Amino acid sequence: MDRENHGSTSENADSIPIAPLKISPTMSPRSPSRSPRSPRSPRSPKSPIRSPNSPRSPKVQVKSSLSPKNNRNSHSPRDGRPKKGGAGGKGTWGGLLDTDDNGTLDPHDPNYDSTEEYDHSNEKKKSTPPPELVEYKKKATVIVEEYFATDDVVATIDELRELGKPRYGYYFVKKLVSMSMDRHDKEKEMAAILLSALYADTFHPSQVYKGFSKLVESADDLIVDIPDTVDVLALFLARAVVDDILPPAFLKKHMDYLPKDSKGIEVLKKAEKSYLAAPLHAEIIERRWGGSKNMTVDDVKSRINNFLKEYVVSGDKKEAFRCIKDLKVPFFHHEIVKRALIMAMERRQAEAPLLDLLKEAAEDGFINS
């Protein structure tokens, strides 16, 4: 009887619709305990085929190690890897080692120049220099204007020392020369004399060097407003070399890196060939603009030579100190030292008294530091 009932149950099994078996999330899809597929609802490997008469059953979500949630391999045809190592996507900050901007300019760097900073978003130059440089530029322009009006070297030096910020000295050098280039010979001579006075004592030599570098580099811009820029700027360079505030190597060094078709190259060549290579070039260069004082530079040098010779013969220090004071050229004291040392090398018997004179003159303040 039991066997008959069992057989009857087996015969009626196919007439009963069977709902798909829900698989637990923890159960592996390949577990041997999974129920066999129904003959009436075979499934292809890609998509299920539902019997027309079978009721619509809820979707079965099979969670496994291959489900999209747990599988980190994207099914999208696009390459989902980050662009440029994670640094190139839109709205990103860029990689930590990106160096396309050639480094960040530091406003506190002594060699910082705001005109060298670029805006990479539109490839236009920024016009946002540090506020302290903006203020310095305004005051420097006023100081130059006052100097041209008063012709007072000592007062101008005092104003620059009060202004401070020696790391911007290069800008004052550039402003002083560029403003004088568009004026008369008197202002050009005044600018040359002031530069000699500022050299080393107020501005570090590197600042004077950088100032002239900026002038040469901006020759193409200066010539727009000053047609004779090449000749005037070349004469300023030659004068700076003669006055020992610019090394002769400056010319060669800048010729090597400036564009060959730039006006700066023309300036350097003219300074070297037309001025510094000429016979008696020092005298010609110094007399070119005359003098802003009653005495020319040649007059001052001649008087220095005369009182040094008299001192070597007489040994009268007080008279020598009086002559230094009467010259009234504190900005030109370096010439006294230069002439005294040359004379000491040329005349061995004058070496001891001349060195003694320089030592005492410096200690008593007759020759500034």
Buried (B, 14 or more C-beta within 10 A) or exposed (E): EEEEEEEEEEEEEEEEEEEBEEBEEEBEEEEEEEEEEBEEBEEEEEEEEEEEEBEEEEEEEEBBEEEEEEEEEEEEEEEEEEEEEEBEEEEEEEEEEEEEEEEEBEEEEBEBBBEEBBEEEEEEEEEEBEEBBEEBBEBBBEBBEBBBEEBEBEEBBEBBEEBEBBBBBBBBBBBBBBBBBBEEBBBBBBBBBBBBBBBBBBBBEEBBBBBBBBBBBBBBEBBEEBEEBBBBBBBBBBBBBBBEBBEEEBBEEBBEEBEEEBBBBBBBBBBBEBBBEEEEBBBBBBEBBBBBBEBBBEEBBEBBBEBBBBBBEEEEBEEBBEBBEEBEBBBBBBBBBEBBBEBBEEEEEBBEBBEEBBEBBBEEEBBEE
